[in-house]
Amino acid sequence: MERRLPIVFVEEEVYLPNLLDEKGELRESVVLLERKGKTIIFLDEGEKPPENVKPEKILVKKIYDDAYSEIFDLVEGVVKKETLILMPDRRTFLRLLKGDKIVIVSLQKRKVELVVDIGNLVRKGERIGFTVSKKGVIRYVRAPETGTVAYVAENPDTKEIMLFIKPSE
């Protein structure tokens, strides 16, 4: 069975008419936020936005594998831009606000296996994955904090896998 990736929408400083083609249809998928984020409107590419919508924020669909560097400050451990992650089930989503604290767990060995996925709740000390060294030594990786797995990314150059955990309040 094919593994479906979440869909990621990241806040952009754009004006809604600039995202429309000559027919008034969207050139890309977006999420419109109104009333301080209490109203969330998902719109696919090719759809026409409702006429009376005046979004306070526009989140634009990004390529999942590349978006983490735009979303997270890897040094400070915070969210740089408001983000909405639509889970693979296409029914639930996780919202990350600018300034939210994020815990980054880095896994890098010959072989890395995760036992959690995006959207999973993890508890401090719980196993979230394991690594296998070149000599075949298995080491379990445990969650440093209780929270929700918000993002999983792989750095193609170093083969490092990074888990981004949003701590529970």
Beta strands, then each sheet from edge to edge (+ up, - down):
strand 1: 7-12
strand 2: 30-34
strand 3: 39-43
strand 4: 57-62
strand 5: 72-73
strand 6: 78-79
strand 7: 83-86
strand 8: 93-96
strand 9: 103-107
strand 10: 111-114
strand 11: 121-122
strand 12: 127-132
strand 13: 138-142
strand 14: 147-155
strand 15: 160-167
sheet 1: 3+ 2- 4+ 1- 7+ 8-
sheet 2: 5+ 6-
sheet 3: 9+ 15- 14+ 11-
sheet 4: 10+ 12- 13+
end
